Amino acid sequence: MMEFDNLINATKINLSCKNLRDDDLAVIIALLQESKVLQELWLGGNRINLADGKFTDALANNRTLRVLVLGKNQIETEGMKQLANALKVNQTLQGIHLRNNQINDEGAKIFAGALMINKSLQVINLRFNKIGNDGATSLAASIRENKILSQIDLRCNEISASGAKPLADALEMNHTIEILDLEEGNRIGKLMRVRFETIFRDPRRKAKQLEMIIALKDWMMAAKEEEIETLTFENARLKSRAASQGEKIASLESNLGDDSDSEEEEQNDTDVDGYDSEKTGSVSNKRCRHRLAVDNNDITNDGGDDSGGVIDLTNQQQHSAHHGLHWKRRFEELAFVVESNRISKSMVSNIRNGSFGHGSKRKKV
C-alpha cells in the first residue's frame, strides 16, 4: 500500500507491475504536486490509460521529474491527448518511455505535436507500438524542428521504407539526433538501412554534434551564471529589505523610549505641581486661619435696657459680625480655588469639615 509520508522524500519510485489503474494513482498524483526531490517514476507493467487527465495535469506542473516510465500500459489515443497536453507545459522531463502501449498513427501524430513545443525531452522510447508510415511522417516533421532530442527508439512498429524516408530526410537537417533506431521489427528495406548508417557515420555530422554539444554546455553554463546572478540579486534584495525592517523596528523602539521618557517627565511635573499645590495650600491655609478667625465672643443681650430685649451690638460685636461676612466671601473664593485644583487635598478636607489647622485642635466655624 502506497503511503504519502513514506514516499515524499524519495528521488526514485518504482511501482512497476503492481496492476495499478488510474484510480489507484491518488498518492502518486499528490507526490507529483508536492515532492521537491522526485526525479524518476517507474509505472511500467500496469493498467494505466491516462484518459481521466488527473495524472497528466499533475505532470504538467511538476518541476522535478526527469524520467517517466509508462511502458506496458493501456495508453491509447485519448491517453496520448492528455499526455501531449502535459508535455506542452512541462519543461523539465528529459526521458519518457512509452513502449508496448496501444499508440497508433493518430497517437503518434498527437505526440509529434507536443514535440514541436516541448524543449526538454531528450530520450523517447516508442518501441512495440502500432505506429505506421503516417505516424512516422508526423514524427519526422517534429524531429526536423526539435533541436533538443538526442535518442528515439521506433523499433518494432509498422514502418516501411516510405515512412523511413522522411525520417532520414529530417536527420540530415537535424544534427542533434545521436540515435534513431527503427531497423529491428520494421520493414524499411536494405537501401534505407544503408542510408541511415551513412548519415550517422558522416564525420561532418560528428563534428556538428560536437559543436552542438559544446554550444549546449556553454548555454548551460550561461544559464547557471544567470541563475547565480539572479539568486545573488535576490539575496541582496532580501538583505536590504531586512535592513530596512531593522531600521523601522529600531525607530519604533526609539519612539517607545521617547514616549516613556515623556511620561516620566510628565509624572515629575505632576509631582512638582503637587508639591507646589501643597505649599500653596499650606500658605493659603495659614491665611485662612488668620483672615477667617472670627471673634468667639457671644453676642449678649443688655438686660438693663428698657428697649424690651432689643439686641444692642457693641463695637467689638459689630467688628466680629463684619469679619463673619468677610469669612463668607472668602469661603466662596476658596470653593472656586478648590474646583480649580489649586490647593492641596488636605485643605479640601479641612474646608469640608469646617475646620482649619494641621493636627492642632479643631475650631468649629
C-alpha positions in Angstrom: 0.0 0.0 0.0 1.4 3.4 -1.0 1.8 5.9 1.8 2.5 9.6 1.0 4.7 10.2 4.1 7.0 7.2 3.2 7.5 8.4 -0.4 7.6 12.2 -0.2 11.4 12.2 0.2 12.1 9.6 -2.4 14.1 10.6 -5.5 13.1 7.4 -7.4 9.8 5.4 -7.1 9.4 2.1 -8.8 5.8 0.8 -8.9 6.2 -1.4 -11.9 3.9 -4.5 -12.4 1.6 -3.6 -9.5 -1.6 -3.9 -11.5 -2.4 -0.3 -10.9 -5.2 1.6 -12.6 -5.7 5.3 -12.9 -7.9 5.3 -9.8 -5.0 4.0 -7.8 -2.7 6.9 -8.6 -4.0 9.4 -6.0 -0.8 9.2 -3.9 1.4 9.4 -7.0 -0.5 12.5 -8.2 -0.1 14.1 -4.7 3.7 13.3 -4.9 4.0 15.0 -8.3 2.3 18.0 -6.8 4.2 18.2 -3.5 7.6 16.4 -3.8 10.7 18.6 -4.2 13.1 15.7 -4.9 11.3 13.1 -7.1 13.3 12.5 -10.3 12.4 9.1 -11.6 8.9 7.5 -11.6 8.6 3.9 -12.9 4.9 2.8 -13.6 5.5 0.2 -16.3 3.5 -3.1 -16.4 0.3 -1.7 -15.0 -3.2 -0.9 -16.4 -2.9 2.8 -16.7 -4.6 4.7 -19.6 -4.3 8.4 -18.5 -7.7 9.1 -20.0 -9.1 11.0 -17.0 -6.3 13.6 -17.1 -5.6 13.7 -13.4 -2.1 12.2 -13.6 -1.2 14.3 -16.6 -2.4 17.5 -15.0 -0.1 16.9 -12.1 2.7 16.1 -14.5 2.2 19.3 -16.5 3.1 21.4 -13.4 5.8 19.2 -12.0 9.3 20.7 -11.9 11.4 17.9 -10.5 10.7 14.7 -12.5 13.4 13.8 -15.1 12.4 10.2 -16.1 8.9 8.8 -16.6 8.4 5.1 -17.4 4.9 4.1 -18.7 5.8 1.1 -20.7 3.4 -1.9 -21.0 0.2 0.0 -20.0 -3.0 0.7 -21.9 -2.4 4.2 -23.3 -4.3 4.8 -26.4 -5.4 7.9 -28.4 -7.3 9.6 -25.5 -4.5 9.0 -23.1 -2.0 10.4 -25.7 -4.1 13.6 -25.9 -3.8 14.1 -22.2 -0.1 13.3 -22.1 0.7 15.6 -25.1 -1.1 18.5 -23.4 1.1 17.9 -20.3 4.3 17.7 -22.3 3.5 21.1 -24.0 3.6 22.7 -20.5 6.2 20.6 -18.7 9.7 21.7 -19.5 11.8 19.6 -17.1 11.1 16.0 -18.1 14.0 14.6 -20.1 13.1 11.0 -20.8 9.7 9.3 -21.4 9.3 5.6 -22.1 6.0 4.5 -23.8 7.0 1.2 -25.2 4.4 -1.6 -25.6 1.2 0.5 -25.4 -1.5 0.9 -28.0 -0.2 4.0 -29.7 -1.2 4.1 -33.4 -0.7 6.7 -36.2 -3.2 9.1 -34.6 -1.5 8.8 -31.2 1.9 9.4 -32.9 0.6 12.5 -34.7 -0.7 13.9 -31.3 2.6 13.1 -29.7 4.6 14.8 -32.5 2.6 18.0 -32.0 3.8 18.1 -28.4 7.4 17.6 -29.6 7.1 20.8 -31.6 6.6 22.7 -28.4 8.5 20.8 -25.7 12.1 21.9 -25.2 13.3 19.4 -22.5 12.7 15.9 -23.8 15.9 14.2 -25.0 15.1 10.5 -24.9 11.9 8.9 -26.4 11.0 5.3 -26.4 8.1 4.3 -28.6 9.1 0.7 -29.2 6.5 -2.1 -29.6 3.6 0.2 -30.7 1.4 0.4 -33.8 2.9 3.4 -35.5 2.8 3.2 -39.3 4.1 5.4 -42.1 1.7 8.3 -41.4 2.8 8.4 -37.8 6.5 8.2 -38.8 5.9 11.2 -41.2 4.4 13.2 -38.4 7.3 12.4 -36.1 9.8 13.3 -38.9 8.3 16.8 -39.0 8.8 17.3 -35.3 12.4 15.9 -35.5 13.2 18.5 -38.2 12.2 21.3 -35.8 13.2 20.0 -32.4 16.9 20.5 -31.7 16.8 19.0 -28.1 16.0 15.4 -28.9 19.0 13.0 -29.0 17.6 9.4 -28.9 14.5 8.0 -30.5 13.5 4.3 -30.4 11.0 3.3 -33.0 11.8 -0.4 -33.2 9.0 -3.0 -33.6 6.4 -0.7 -35.1 4.7 -0.9 -38.6 7.0 1.5 -40.5 8.1 0.7 -44.1 10.6 2.4 -46.5 8.0 5.1 -47.3 7.8 6.0 -43.7 11.6 5.8 -43.1 12.4 8.2 -45.9 11.0 11.4 -44.2 12.8 10.3 -41.0 16.1 10.1 -42.9 15.5 13.5 -44.5 14.8 15.0 -41.1 18.1 13.5 -39.7 20.1 15.3 -42.5 18.7 18.6 -41.2 18.9 17.9 -37.5 22.4 17.0 -36.3 21.5 16.7 -32.6 19.9 13.2 -33.0 22.5 10.7 -32.0 20.4 7.6 -32.2 17.3 6.9 -34.3 16.7 3.1 -34.1 14.0 1.6 -36.3 15.7 -1.2 -38.1 14.5 -4.0 -35.9 10.9 -5.0 -36.2 10.1 -2.7 -39.2 10.2 -3.2 -42.9 12.4 -0.3 -44.1 14.4 -2.3 -46.6 18.2 -2.6 -47.2 18.6 0.7 -49.0 17.1 2.7 -46.1 19.4 0.8 -43.7 22.4 1.8 -45.7 21.2 5.4 -45.8 20.8 5.6 -42.1 24.2 4.1 -41.5 25.8 6.6 -43.8 24.0 9.5 -42.1 25.3 8.5 -38.6 28.8 7.8 -39.8 29.3 11.0 -41.6 32.2 12.8 -40.0 30.6 16.2 -40.7 27.6 15.0 -38.6 30.0 14.0 -35.8 31.6 17.5 -36.0 28.2 19.1 -35.9 27.2 17.1 -32.9 30.4 18.0 -31.2 29.8 21.7 -31.9 26.2 21.4 -30.6 27.4 19.7 -27.5 29.9 22.5 -26.8 27.2 25.1 -27.5 24.8 23.2 -25.2 27.4 23.2 -22.5 28.1 26.9 -23.0 24.4 27.6 -22.8 24.1 25.5 -19.6 27.0 27.5 -18.1 25.4 30.8 -19.1 22.1 29.6 -17.6 23.8 28.7 -14.4 25.6 32.0 -14.2 22.3 33.8 -14.8 20.7 31.7 -12.1 23.6 32.6 -9.7 23.3 36.3 -10.6 19.5 36.2 -10.1 20.0 34.4 -6.7 22.7 37.0 -5.7 20.4 39.8 -6.6 17.5 38.3 -4.7 19.8 37.7 -1.7 20.9 41.4 -1.8 17.2 42.5 -2.1 16.2 40.4 0.9 19.2 41.7 2.9 18.2 45.3 2.0 14.6 44.6 3.0 15.8 43.0 6.3 18.0 46.1 7.0 15.0 48.4 6.2 12.8 46.4 8.6 15.5 46.6 11.2 15.7 50.4 10.9 11.9 50.6 11.3 12.0 48.4 14.4 14.8 50.5 15.8 12.8 53.7 15.1 9.7 52.2 16.8 11.8 51.2 19.8 13.3 54.7 19.9 9.9 56.3 19.8 8.6 54.0 22.5 11.6 55.0 24.6 10.9 58.7 24.0 7.3 58.2 25.0 8.4 56.5 28.2 10.7 59.4 29.0 7.9 61.9 28.2 5.6 60.0 30.6 8.3 60.2 33.3 8.8 63.9 32.8 5.0 64.4 32.9 4.9 62.4 36.1 7.8 64.5 37.5 6.0 67.7 36.5 2.8 66.4 38.2 4.8 65.6 41.4 6.3 69.2 41.3 2.9 70.7 40.7 1.5 68.6 43.5 4.3 69.8 45.8 3.7 73.4 44.8 0.0 72.9 45.4 0.7 71.5 48.9 2.9 74.5 49.6 0.3 76.9 48.2 -2.4 75.1 50.1 -0.4 75.4 53.3 0.1 79.1 52.9 -3.5 79.6 51.9 -4.5 77.6 54.9 -2.5 79.8 57.2 -4.0 82.9 55.6 -7.5 81.4 56.0 -6.9 80.7 59.7 -5.7 84.3 60.1 -8.3 86.0 58.0 -11.3 83.9 58.9 -10.7 83.9 62.6 -13.9 85.2 64.0 -14.1 86.6 67.4 -15.7 83.9 69.6 -17.4 86.4 71.9 -21.1 85.8 72.2 -23.5 88.5 71.2 -25.1 89.3 74.5 -28.4 90.9 75.4 -28.2 94.0 77.6 -30.9 93.1 80.2 -30.8 96.6 81.8 -32.1 98.2 78.6 -35.7 99.4 78.6 -36.0 98.6 74.9 -37.7 95.3 75.8 -35.0 92.9 74.9 -33.7 94.5 71.6 -30.2 93.4 70.9 -27.6 96.1 71.4 -24.4 95.3 69.5 -21.2 96.6 70.9 -18.3 97.9 68.7 -16.5 94.6 69.3 -19.5 92.6 68.3 -20.1 94.7 65.2 -16.4 94.1 64.3 -17.0 90.3 64.7 -20.0 90.4 62.5 -18.0 92.2 59.8 -15.4 89.5 60.0 -18.1 86.9 59.7 -19.3 88.4 56.4 -15.7 88.6 55.2 -15.3 84.9 56.1 -18.4 84.0 54.0 -17.0 85.8 50.9 -13.6 84.2 51.5 -15.1 80.7 51.7 -16.8 81.3 48.4 -13.4 82.2 46.9 -11.9 79.1 48.4 -14.6 77.0 46.9 -13.7 78.3 43.4 -10.0 77.6 44.2 -10.8 74.1 45.2 -12.6 73.5 42.0 -9.6 74.8 40.1 -7.3 72.2 41.9 -5.0 74.9 43.1 -4.9 73.8 46.8 -4.0 70.6 48.5 -6.3 67.7 49.2 -5.8 68.2 52.9 -7.1 71.7 52.6 -10.1 70.5 50.8 -10.8 68.0 53.6 -10.4 70.8 56.2 -12.8 73.1 54.4 -15.4 70.3 54.1 -15.1 69.5 57.8 -15.5 73.2 58.7 -12.1 73.2 60.5 -8.7 74.6 59.8 -5.3 73.7 61.1 -2.9 70.8 60.7 -3.1 68.5 63.6 -4.0 71.2 66.1 -7.2 71.4 68.0 -10.1 71.9 65.5 -12.1 75.1 65.8 -15.7 74.8 64.5 -16.7 77.8 62.4 
